[in-house]
Amino acid sequence: VDKIQTESKPPHGVKLRIHDDHYSGYSDSDHDTVVSPTFAPKMDHTSLFAEKPILMTHAGQLGVKPYTMNWGDADPQVRGPIVVSRHPSSMNIRNALGAYGGPYSVYRALAVATEELAEDHRPNFDHTEPVISVPQQLQWSDPTKIVSFDPFGHMTTRFYKKEIEQGLDIRPTIAITRAHMLVPEIQAEVKNGKLAVDGKVVITDVGELNVHKAAIDPVWYLPGVAARLGVEESVLRRSLFESTGGMYPELITRPDIKVFLPPIGGLTVYIFGDHDLLSDPKTRLTVRVHDECNGSDVFCSDICTCRPYLIYGMVEAIKEAQNGGVGLIIYFRKEGRALGEVTKYLVYNARKREGDSAAKYFERTENVAGVKDMRFQGLMPDVLHWLGITKIDRFMSMSNMKHDAVIDAGIQILERVPIPDELIPADSKVEIDAKIAAGYFTNGHVPDAEDLSRTVGRGWDDSHP
């Protein structure tokens, strides 16, 4: 691209020009028309891809002037909205790279390509606002506390209503709703009398649960993410560029843009009890931070403790809420320790074919993936800061990495709660013993090398009689 020419200043505090020409103004040396950052209410979908694609832009390029972005400012107007769209109306003024929706932007592309969706579609945000208030916390204005998502992401349509109405494509990256849940194990707890029906959390005698939940998409402030991981920002950018197949060249060419919406899954927060008490340090809080395991969480595979621990954490969170505290489940999309489900199943095959033992549990993973874990829990406490949490009474996790990340974030943990032995499936003893030996928390015996060699799982033939 020879140049990107603008006809007007970025719209921050300036009246926008609105017209129907989404490509207007100047031509480059190939006599191709380049975009103008005007705000078009409608685009002709049939000619959407008729123009030469803009592969990248450069910092300081003529007409390129990102929308104001002051990450960590307490005033959302001074901080500025996340502007990521490559639509002609915002191409020149983007202050973020990537796309809204993370990995789901690929499905959006399919819908546009098959003409199921108009590229210039703008969501109608009427009645989509949060059903509960997650009020601004002091942590939101500390640029070192929250670096992996936009703390104002659920307030987008409130704080940037004017810009949206003027045509700027700004979308929420957090949504908050309420729901009822029916979980078989919890229904059984209610039926056998171990969980009471209180009408607020457990609302019916069949074990129906009342919950508030928030979905959060990743929005990375690259300098903050780099600092949290202990690497240079330039190294992080280059690694992201290379490892995504060069998908985002502006990670290299636009060092002036500090925000990136990565193509990864986000997280979901489930709140049991009075959400207004979450940030009150005098209120007891039980927390389970859980990383996705589709095979166990959904389909109840017994090779790991994921679903049993998730359900146990949920039961304890419900009990806490019924006793006047708050229970919190935080569910991250980090399948297979962020190695992915394909890698996980490859490891399963190697474990079962070669003899599944706790002594070689991590070795099997490293042989396939090169590392034993890529979850990088250093980014995990951001959601706790978003909720204003400074103290956790009961932390339902044995993970040393999760515990250390929370403590390093300045959040106090009063008690660590391991999964009870009776909830551990027989075939998952390999996993749990290997983790305890590697530093995971336990109230009981820590296996030594001899113990690990004796802990074995089902063999390949035993798995498939």
SEBAVO-112447 format. One record per residue (C-alpha): residue number from 1; x, y negated, z; chain; residue in three letters. Coordinates in Angstrom, 3 decimals, padded with zeros to 6 digits. Layout:
N
REC num     east    north       up cadena residuo
REC NUM        X        Y        Z      A     ALA
...
***
This chain:
465
REC num     east    north       up cadena residuo
REC   1  000.000  000.000  000.000      A     VAL
REC   2  001.554 -003.312 -001.083      A     ASP
REC   3 -000.545 -005.428  001.229      A     LYS
REC   4 -003.757 -005.592  003.151      A     ILE
REC   5 -005.249 -009.032  002.808      A     GLN
REC   6 -007.660 -010.571  005.273      A     THR
REC   7 -010.196 -013.301  004.624      A     GLU
REC   8 -010.839 -014.087  008.251      A     SER
REC   9 -009.360 -013.758  011.689      A     LYS
REC  10 -010.174 -010.748  013.895      A     PRO
REC  11 -013.624 -011.159  015.365      A     PRO
REC  12 -012.588 -011.547  018.988      A     HIS
REC  13 -014.382 -014.711  020.013      A     GLY
REC  14 -014.991 -015.675  016.374      A     VAL
REC  15 -018.232 -015.615  014.408      A     LYS
REC  16 -018.130 -012.752  011.925      A     LEU
REC  17 -018.690 -013.020  008.211      A     ARG
REC  18 -021.241 -010.457  007.108      A     ILE
REC  19 -021.793 -009.523  003.474      A     HIS
REC  20 -022.450 -006.429  001.384      A     ASP
REC  21 -019.095 -006.251 -000.417      A     ASP
REC  22 -017.107 -003.760  001.598      A     HIS
REC  23 -014.194 -004.042 -000.824      A     TYR
REC  24 -013.532 -007.655 -001.656      A     SER
REC  25 -010.849 -010.210 -002.145      A     GLY
REC  26 -007.388 -009.421 -003.434      A     TYR
REC  27 -005.603 -006.879 -005.611      A     SER
REC  28 -002.264 -005.190 -005.156      A     ASP
REC  29  000.422 -004.688 -007.808      A     SER
REC  30 -001.499 -001.724 -009.285      A     ASP
REC  31 -004.566 -003.972 -009.631      A     HIS
REC  32 -006.417 -001.880 -007.060      A     ASP
REC  33 -008.685 -003.832 -004.756      A     THR
REC  34 -007.725 -003.662 -001.104      A     VAL
REC  35 -009.958 -003.947  001.896      A     VAL
REC  36 -011.112 -007.043  003.658      A     SER
REC  37 -012.006 -006.878  007.365      A     PRO
REC  38 -015.544 -008.113  006.912      A     THR
REC  39 -018.467 -006.470  008.622      A     PHE
REC  40 -020.610 -004.644  006.088      A     ALA
REC  41 -024.029 -003.486  007.260      A     PRO
REC  42 -024.317 -000.987  004.406      A     LYS
REC  43 -021.980  000.848  002.036      A     MET
REC  44 -022.748  002.594 -001.232      A     ASP
REC  45 -021.991  006.189 -000.345      A     HIS
REC  46 -021.648  007.263 -003.983      A     THR
REC  47 -018.544  005.099 -004.394      A     SER
REC  48 -017.082  005.819 -000.977      A     LEU
REC  49 -013.895  007.480 -002.192      A     PHE
REC  50 -013.579  005.687 -005.535      A     ALA
REC  51 -010.821  003.377 -004.325      A     GLU
REC  52 -007.191  004.311 -003.825      A     LYS
REC  53 -006.739  005.699 -000.286      A     PRO
REC  54 -004.750  003.713  002.242      A     ILE
REC  55 -002.290  006.239  003.602      A     LEU
REC  56 -000.767  003.995  006.235      A     MET
REC  57 -000.252  000.438  007.353      A     THR
REC  58  002.732 -001.279  008.923      A     HIS
REC  59  003.133 -003.558  011.899      A     ALA
REC  60  003.426 -007.158  010.757      A     GLY
REC  61  001.943 -006.400  007.353      A     GLN
REC  62  000.007 -009.232  005.737      A     LEU
REC  63 -003.589 -009.153  006.951      A     GLY
REC  64 -002.955 -006.593  009.704      A     VAL
REC  65 -003.872 -008.007  013.086      A     LYS
REC  66 -005.120 -005.546  015.706      A     PRO
REC  67 -008.076 -006.409  017.906      A     TYR
REC  68 -007.093 -007.492  021.408      A     THR
REC  69 -006.005 -004.588  023.619      A     MET
REC  70 -004.681 -005.204  027.134      A     ASN
REC  71 -004.748 -001.740  028.668      A     TRP
REC  72 -005.242 -001.858  032.431      A     GLY
REC  73 -006.889 -005.269  032.611      A     ASP
REC  74 -009.766 -005.351  035.104      A     ALA
REC  75 -011.941 -007.483  032.826      A     ASP
REC  76 -013.281 -005.319  029.970      A     PRO
REC  77 -013.602 -008.376  027.724      A     GLN
REC  78 -009.947 -009.240  028.263      A     VAL
REC  79 -008.974 -005.579  027.947      A     ARG
REC  80 -010.859 -005.274  024.656      A     GLY
REC  81 -012.819 -002.406  023.067      A     PRO
REC  82 -011.346  000.684  021.447      A     ILE
REC  83 -011.479 -000.013  017.688      A     VAL
REC  84 -010.399  003.110  015.808      A     VAL
REC  85 -012.537  003.296  012.666      A     SER
REC  86 -010.868  003.223  009.230      A     ARG
REC  87 -014.063  001.793  007.790      A     HIS
REC  88 -013.266 -001.206  005.553      A     PRO
REC  89 -014.874 -003.506  008.106      A     SER
REC  90 -012.273 -002.616  010.720      A     SER
REC  91 -009.284 -001.193  008.829      A     MET
REC  92 -007.142 -004.269  009.403      A     ASN
REC  93 -008.116 -004.863  013.021      A     ILE
REC  94 -007.958 -001.358  014.472      A     ARG
REC  95 -006.190 -001.190  017.803      A     ASN
REC  96 -006.255  002.603  018.042      A     ALA
REC  97 -005.242  005.572  015.911      A     LEU
REC  98 -007.082  008.848  015.434      A     GLY
REC  99 -010.861  009.146  015.324      A     ALA
REC 100 -013.890  009.107  017.571      A     TYR
REC 101 -014.947  012.600  018.592      A     GLY
REC 102 -011.467  014.126  018.569      A     GLY
REC 103 -011.596  017.552  016.857      A     PRO
REC 104 -015.265  017.047  015.984      A     TYR
REC 105 -014.248  014.310  013.564      A     SER
REC 106 -013.356  017.179  011.201      A     VAL
REC 107 -016.976  018.361  011.217      A     TYR
REC 108 -018.025  014.787  010.610      A     ARG
REC 109 -015.778  014.792  007.558      A     ALA
REC 110 -017.547  017.907  006.269      A     LEU
REC 111 -020.917  016.240  006.743      A     ALA
REC 112 -019.745  013.158  004.824      A     VAL
REC 113 -018.159  015.221  002.042      A     ALA
REC 114 -021.357  017.244  001.540      A     THR
REC 115 -023.464  014.057  001.704      A     GLU
REC 116 -025.304  015.226  004.784      A     GLU
REC 117 -024.078  012.084  006.542      A     LEU
REC 118 -023.475  008.585  005.221      A     ALA
REC 119 -019.948  007.396  005.945      A     GLU
REC 120 -021.282  004.017  007.035      A     ASP
REC 121 -023.802  005.492  009.475      A     HIS
REC 122 -023.957  003.563  012.728      A     ARG
REC 123 -025.423  005.270  015.814      A     PRO
REC 124 -028.520  003.861  017.474      A     ASN
REC 125 -027.484  003.603  021.115      A     PHE
REC 126 -030.933  002.720  022.493      A     ASP
REC 127 -031.596  004.609  025.755      A     HIS
REC 128 -028.220  006.391  025.678      A     THR
REC 129 -026.776  004.520  028.660      A     GLU
REC 130 -025.569  006.498  031.734      A     PRO
REC 131 -028.290  007.829  034.035      A     VAL
REC 132 -026.181  007.004  037.097      A     ILE
REC 133 -023.655  004.307  037.845      A     SER
REC 134 -019.954  005.096  037.938      A     VAL
REC 135 -018.836  001.705  039.209      A     PRO
REC 136 -015.506  000.125  038.405      A     GLN
REC 137 -012.732  001.134  040.782      A     GLN
REC 138 -009.453 -000.584  041.619      A     LEU
REC 139 -007.647  002.278  039.888      A     GLN
REC 140 -009.109  001.203  036.531      A     TRP
REC 141 -006.946 -001.909  036.512      A     SER
REC 142 -003.730 -000.041  037.279      A     ASP
REC 143 -002.216  000.960  033.907      A     PRO
REC 144 -000.264  003.752  035.600      A     THR
REC 145 -003.345  005.430  037.107      A     LYS
REC 146 -005.482  006.135  034.028      A     ILE
REC 147 -003.690  006.743  030.739      A     VAL
REC 148 -005.528  009.686  029.136      A     SER
REC 149 -009.037  008.249  028.609      A     PHE
REC 150 -010.860  004.920  028.543      A     ASP
REC 151 -012.248  004.143  032.024      A     PRO
REC 152 -014.759  001.759  030.415      A     PHE
REC 153 -015.800  004.425  027.900      A     GLY
REC 154 -019.288  004.841  029.397      A     HIS
REC 155 -019.906  001.074  029.376      A     MET
REC 156 -019.077  000.444  025.733      A     THR
REC 157 -022.594 -000.438  024.615      A     THR
REC 158 -022.965 -002.800  027.568      A     ARG
REC 159 -019.696 -004.713  027.415      A     PHE
REC 160 -019.307 -004.785  023.623      A     TYR
REC 161 -022.950 -005.063  022.601      A     LYS
REC 162 -022.362 -008.268  020.635      A     LYS
REC 163 -019.499 -006.804  018.611      A     GLU
REC 164 -021.502 -003.658  017.838      A     ILE
REC 165 -024.500 -005.703  016.696      A     GLU
REC 166 -022.205 -007.708  014.439      A     GLN
REC 167 -021.174 -004.503  012.672      A     GLY
REC 168 -017.988 -003.396  014.400      A     LEU
REC 169 -017.940  000.385  014.792      A     ASP
REC 170 -017.340  000.827  018.527      A     ILE
REC 171 -018.512  004.037  020.161      A     ARG
REC 172 -018.690  005.354  023.728      A     PRO
REC 173 -016.057  007.905  024.672      A     THR
REC 174 -017.863  008.861  027.895      A     ILE
REC 175 -021.499  009.901  028.327      A     ALA
REC 176 -023.245  010.573  031.640      A     ILE
REC 177 -026.466  012.531  032.009      A     THR
REC 178 -028.359  014.754  034.449      A     ARG
REC 179 -029.324  018.397  034.119      A     ALA
REC 180 -030.719  021.506  035.777      A     HIS
REC 181 -028.582  024.649  035.835      A     MET
REC 182 -029.345  028.347  036.243      A     LEU
REC 183 -026.265  030.449  037.021      A     VAL
REC 184 -026.862  034.176  037.649      A     PRO
REC 185 -024.329  034.514  040.473      A     GLU
REC 186 -025.720  031.460  042.241      A     ILE
REC 187 -029.268  032.707  041.768      A     GLN
REC 188 -028.133  035.885  043.527      A     ALA
REC 189 -026.672  033.816  046.386      A     GLU
REC 190 -030.023  032.087  046.825      A     VAL
REC 191 -031.945  035.359  046.647      A     LYS
REC 192 -029.807  037.009  049.346      A     ASN
REC 193 -030.051  033.945  051.582      A     GLY
REC 194 -026.418  032.817  051.412      A     LYS
REC 195 -027.440  029.558  049.718      A     LEU
REC 196 -030.397  027.585  051.043      A     ALA
REC 197 -033.045  025.861  048.957      A     VAL
REC 198 -032.789  022.233  050.056      A     ASP
REC 199 -034.844  020.565  047.312      A     GLY
REC 200 -032.013  018.209  046.360      A     LYS
REC 201 -029.123  020.356  045.153      A     VAL
REC 202 -030.731  023.795  045.035      A     VAL
REC 203 -034.193  022.723  044.029      A     ILE
REC 204 -036.168  025.955  043.557      A     THR
REC 205 -036.284  029.406  045.117      A     ASP
REC 206 -034.971  030.920  041.864      A     VAL
REC 207 -031.706  029.022  042.349      A     GLY
REC 208 -032.228  026.119  039.971      A     GLU
REC 209 -029.535  023.480  040.514      A     LEU
REC 210 -029.680  019.703  040.194      A     ASN
REC 211 -026.492  018.190  038.786      A     VAL
REC 212 -025.132  015.024  037.199      A     HIS
REC 213 -022.476  015.455  034.564      A     LYS
REC 214 -020.130  013.313  032.490      A     ALA
REC 215 -018.457  014.231  029.204      A     ALA
REC 216 -015.127  012.468  028.568      A     ILE
REC 217 -013.222  012.296  025.285      A     ASP
REC 218 -009.441  011.733  025.375      A     PRO
REC 219 -008.146  008.219  024.676      A     VAL
REC 220 -004.409  008.092  025.208      A     TRP
REC 221 -002.516  004.949  026.122      A     TYR
REC 222  000.758  006.119  024.603      A     LEU
REC 223  003.202  004.135  026.786      A     PRO
REC 224  001.426  005.445  029.885      A     GLY
REC 225  001.273  009.042  028.650      A     VAL
REC 226  004.982  008.924  027.764      A     ALA
REC 227  005.869  007.543  031.184      A     ALA
REC 228  003.731  010.180  032.924      A     ARG
REC 229  005.515  012.945  030.999      A     LEU
REC 230  008.948  011.390  031.492      A     GLY
REC 231  009.762  010.875  027.807      A     VAL
REC 232  010.381  007.873  025.574      A     GLU
REC 233  007.322  006.559  023.755      A     GLU
REC 234  009.146  006.843  020.421      A     SER
REC 235  009.902  010.509  021.103      A     VAL
REC 236  006.277  011.180  022.011      A     LEU
REC 237  005.062  009.485  018.834      A     ARG
REC 238  007.465  011.420  016.622      A     ARG
REC 239  006.585  014.729  018.275      A     SER
REC 240  002.849  014.058  017.847      A     LEU
REC 241  003.395  013.138  014.200      A     PHE
REC 242  005.454  016.238  013.395      A     GLU
REC 243  003.410  018.735  015.399      A     SER
REC 244  000.119  017.653  013.806      A     THR
REC 245  001.535  018.237  010.331      A     GLY
REC 246  002.066  014.528  009.671      A     GLY
REC 247 -001.647  013.929  010.116      A     MET
REC 248 -001.144  010.511  011.710      A     TYR
REC 249  001.742  008.682  009.967      A     PRO
REC 250  000.813  005.437  011.697      A     GLU
REC 251  002.118  006.911  014.922      A     LEU
REC 252  005.443  006.035  013.323      A     ILE
REC 253  004.596  002.965  011.235      A     THR
REC 254  002.359  001.182  013.768      A     ARG
REC 255  004.278  000.954  017.063      A     PRO
REC 256  002.162 -002.132  017.791      A     ASP
REC 257 -000.902  000.109  018.217      A     ILE
REC 258 -000.616  001.690  021.642      A     LYS
REC 259 -003.840  003.735  021.798      A     VAL
REC 260 -004.381  007.159  020.218      A     PHE
REC 261 -007.506  009.338  020.162      A     LEU
REC 262 -005.962  012.812  019.847      A     PRO
REC 263 -007.721  015.716  018.084      A     PRO
REC 264 -008.103  017.772  021.274      A     ILE
REC 265 -010.976  018.721  023.545      A     GLY
REC 266 -011.878  016.562  026.511      A     GLY
REC 267 -013.360  017.368  029.898      A     LEU
REC 268 -016.675  017.559  031.707      A     THR
REC 269 -017.408  016.437  035.273      A     VAL
REC 270 -020.177  018.152  037.265      A     TYR
REC 271 -021.326  016.327  040.410      A     ILE
REC 272 -023.324  018.035  043.170      A     PHE
REC 273 -024.803  015.747  045.809      A     GLY
REC 274 -024.846  011.972  046.174      A     ASP
REC 275 -022.593  010.578  043.441      A     HIS
REC 276 -022.448  007.201  045.209      A     ASP
REC 277 -020.361  008.818  047.963      A     LEU
REC 278 -017.588  010.095  045.676      A     LEU
REC 279 -015.247  007.187  046.372      A     SER
REC 280 -016.043  007.021  050.093      A     ASP
REC 281 -013.031  008.449  051.969      A     PRO
REC 282 -015.271  009.164  054.980      A     LYS
REC 283 -017.354  011.604  052.917      A     THR
REC 284 -016.220  015.218  052.688      A     ARG
REC 285 -015.339  016.274  049.148      A     LEU
REC 286 -014.864  019.747  047.665      A     THR
REC 287 -013.210  019.894  044.234      A     VAL
REC 288 -012.572  022.648  041.712      A     ARG
REC 289 -010.393  021.635  038.719      A     VAL
REC 290 -010.873  024.355  036.118      A     HIS
REC 291 -009.221  024.896  032.748      A     ASP
REC 292 -011.320  026.539  030.049      A     GLU
REC 293 -011.256  030.314  029.640      A     CYS
REC 294 -013.963  031.258  027.180      A     ASN
REC 295 -013.400  034.996  027.508      A     GLY
REC 296 -013.997  034.955  031.260      A     SER
REC 297 -016.075  031.814  031.863      A     ASP
REC 298 -018.678  032.682  029.207      A     VAL
REC 299 -018.215  036.358  028.305      A     PHE
REC 300 -017.073  037.649  031.720      A     CYS
REC 301 -013.828  039.380  030.724      A     SER
REC 302 -012.220  040.934  033.806      A     ASP
REC 303 -008.564  040.445  032.819      A     ILE
REC 304 -008.395  037.155  034.754      A     CYS
REC 305 -009.982  035.424  037.740      A     THR
REC 306 -011.327  032.427  035.841      A     CYS
REC 307 -015.092  032.938  036.053      A     ARG
REC 308 -015.048  034.325  039.625      A     PRO
REC 309 -012.983  031.353  040.803      A     TYR
REC 310 -015.185  028.894  038.885      A     LEU
REC 311 -018.346  030.345  040.441      A     ILE
REC 312 -016.740  030.430  043.901      A     TYR
REC 313 -015.739  026.783  043.514      A     GLY
REC 314 -019.275  025.938  042.404      A     MET
REC 315 -020.839  027.711  045.402      A     VAL
REC 316 -018.548  025.880  047.807      A     GLU
REC 317 -019.233  022.560  046.050      A     ALA
REC 318 -022.971  023.146  046.461      A     ILE
REC 319 -022.563  023.969  050.156      A     LYS
REC 320 -020.524  020.794  050.652      A     GLU
REC 321 -023.245  018.710  049.013      A     ALA
REC 322 -025.941  020.364  051.134      A     GLN
REC 323 -023.973  019.453  054.262      A     ASN
REC 324 -023.927  015.754  053.346      A     GLY
REC 325 -020.713  015.677  051.337      A     GLY
REC 326 -020.110  015.859  047.588      A     VAL
REC 327 -019.092  018.783  045.391      A     GLY
REC 328 -017.165  018.262  042.163      A     LEU
REC 329 -016.318  020.623  039.299      A     ILE
REC 330 -013.964  019.251  036.624      A     ILE
REC 331 -013.821  021.410  033.493      A     TYR
REC 332 -010.981  020.804  031.020      A     PHE
REC 333 -010.915  022.156  027.445      A     ARG
REC 334 -007.461  023.739  027.681      A     LYS
REC 335 -008.106  027.251  026.409      A     GLU
REC 336 -005.439  029.807  027.249      A     GLY
REC 337 -003.316  027.345  029.281      A     ARG
REC 338 -003.597  025.028  026.256      A     ALA
REC 339 -001.875  027.699  024.132      A     LEU
REC 340 -005.134  028.548  022.387      A     GLY
REC 341 -007.316  031.630  022.259      A     GLU
REC 342 -005.493  033.263  019.340      A     VAL
REC 343 -002.197  033.099  021.233      A     THR
REC 344 -003.910  034.396  024.359      A     LYS
REC 345 -005.275  037.452  022.570      A     TYR
REC 346 -001.890  038.151  020.983      A     LEU
REC 347 -000.439  038.144  024.489      A     VAL
REC 348 -003.198  040.466  025.699      A     TYR
REC 349 -002.270  042.958  022.967      A     ASN
REC 350  001.405  042.842  023.914      A     ALA
REC 351  000.599  043.277  027.602      A     ARG
REC 352 -001.655  046.289  027.097      A     LYS
REC 353  000.465  048.034  024.460      A     ARG
REC 354  003.752  047.689  026.341      A     GLU
REC 355  002.485  048.376  029.850      A     GLY
REC 356  000.711  045.599  031.719      A     ASP
REC 357  002.627  044.704  034.890      A     SER
REC 358  002.806  041.638  037.111      A     ALA
REC 359  006.598  041.745  036.843      A     ALA
REC 360  006.437  040.906  033.135      A     LYS
REC 361  003.251  038.833  033.104      A     TYR
REC 362  004.826  035.479  032.199      A     PHE
REC 363  007.476  037.084  029.982      A     GLU
REC 364  004.767  038.356  027.628      A     ARG
REC 365  003.391  034.843  027.189      A     THR
REC 366  006.800  033.278  026.652      A     GLU
REC 367  007.683  035.902  024.037      A     ASN
REC 368  004.722  034.799  021.919      A     VAL
REC 369  004.260  031.106  022.752      A     ALA
REC 370  007.779  030.084  023.770      A     GLY
REC 371  006.439  028.637  027.036      A     VAL
REC 372  004.200  030.035  029.736      A     LYS
REC 373  001.970  026.970  030.119      A     ASP
REC 374  001.271  023.797  028.106      A     MET
REC 375 -001.489  022.218  030.190      A     ARG
REC 376  000.670  019.348  031.487      A     PHE
REC 377 -001.333  018.765  034.647      A     GLN
REC 378  000.298  015.357  035.109      A     GLY
REC 379 -002.570  013.826  033.097      A     LEU
REC 380 -005.282  015.668  035.044      A     MET
REC 381 -005.651  013.303  038.065      A     PRO
REC 382 -006.836  010.441  035.816      A     ASP
REC 383 -010.423  011.622  036.207      A     VAL
REC 384 -010.076  011.551  039.995      A     LEU
REC 385 -008.867  007.942  039.780      A     HIS
REC 386 -011.814  007.127  037.494      A     TRP
REC 387 -014.190  008.314  040.192      A     LEU
REC 388 -012.321  006.352  042.887      A     GLY
REC 389 -011.238  009.473  044.772      A     ILE
REC 390 -008.399  009.014  047.266      A     THR
REC 391 -008.875  012.137  049.387      A     LYS
REC 392 -009.964  015.737  048.745      A     ILE
REC 393 -011.049  017.749  051.776      A     ASP
REC 394 -011.149  021.165  050.105      A     ARG
REC 395 -009.193  021.805  046.909      A     PHE
REC 396 -010.448  025.030  045.342      A     MET
REC 397 -007.276  025.926  043.490      A     SER
REC 398 -004.168  028.014  044.033      A     MET
REC 399 -002.265  026.276  041.219      A     SER
REC 400  000.940  024.637  042.376      A     ASN
REC 401  000.968  022.484  039.219      A     MET
REC 402 -002.519  021.095  039.836      A     LYS
REC 403 -001.819  020.532  043.532      A     HIS
REC 404  001.472  018.753  042.887      A     ASP
REC 405 -000.061  016.555  040.170      A     ALA
REC 406 -002.828  015.403  042.529      A     VAL
REC 407 -000.372  014.694  045.346      A     ILE
REC 408  001.994  012.865  042.987      A     ASP
REC 409 -000.974  010.701  041.937      A     ALA
REC 410 -001.318  009.506  045.532      A     GLY
REC 411 -004.455  011.521  046.323      A     ILE
REC 412 -004.500  013.392  049.629      A     GLN
REC 413 -005.437  017.086  049.809      A     ILE
REC 414 -006.433  018.287  053.287      A     LEU
REC 415 -007.061  021.979  052.579      A     GLU
REC 416 -006.241  024.386  049.754      A     ARG
REC 417 -008.683  027.258  049.272      A     VAL
REC 418 -007.590  030.426  047.409      A     PRO
REC 419 -010.027  032.815  045.759      A     ILE
REC 420 -011.119  035.528  048.234      A     PRO
REC 421 -009.635  038.967  047.549      A     ASP
REC 422 -013.067  040.548  047.173      A     GLU
REC 423 -013.804  038.315  044.165      A     LEU
REC 424 -010.693  039.355  042.236      A     ILE
REC 425 -011.436  041.886  039.448      A     PRO
REC 426 -009.166  044.928  039.578      A     ALA
REC 427 -007.579  044.309  036.167      A     ASP
REC 428 -006.758  040.694  037.063      A     SER
REC 429 -004.466  041.678  039.953      A     LYS
REC 430 -001.616  041.506  037.430      A     VAL
REC 431 -002.331  037.832  036.789      A     GLU
REC 432 -002.979  036.752  040.365      A     ILE
REC 433  000.039  038.536  041.855      A     ASP
REC 434  002.344  037.133  039.170      A     ALA
REC 435  001.035  033.612  039.813      A     LYS
REC 436  001.407  033.879  043.591      A     ILE
REC 437  004.979  035.135  043.173      A     ALA
REC 438  005.649  032.158  040.868      A     ALA
REC 439  004.530  029.643  043.495      A     GLY
REC 440  000.725  029.645  043.514      A     TYR
REC 441 -000.819  029.048  046.931      A     PHE
REC 442 -002.012  031.905  049.101      A     THR
REC 443 -002.959  032.482  052.733      A     ASN
REC 444 -001.702  036.036  052.494      A     GLY
REC 445  001.269  038.063  051.369      A     HIS
REC 446  003.610  036.741  048.660      A     VAL
REC 447  004.624  039.647  046.398      A     PRO
REC 448  008.316  040.362  045.951      A     ASP
REC 449  009.929  041.953  042.900      A     ALA
REC 450  009.142  045.479  044.086      A     GLU
REC 451  005.497  044.562  044.697      A     ASP
REC 452  005.218  043.060  041.227      A     LEU
REC 453  006.574  046.185  039.589      A     SER
REC 454  003.857  048.226  041.324      A     ARG
REC 455  000.998  045.922  040.257      A     THR
REC 456 -000.187  047.199  036.888      A     VAL
REC 457 -003.315  046.705  034.821      A     GLY
REC 458 -005.277  049.011  032.592      A     ARG
REC 459 -003.278  050.560  029.813      A     GLY
REC 460 -004.270  050.312  026.164      A     TRP
REC 461 -005.846  053.779  026.166      A     ASP
REC 462 -007.635  053.060  029.456      A     ASP
REC 463 -009.093  049.887  027.943      A     SER
REC 464 -010.699  051.769  025.059      A     HIS
REC 465 -011.744  055.285  026.069      A     PRO
***
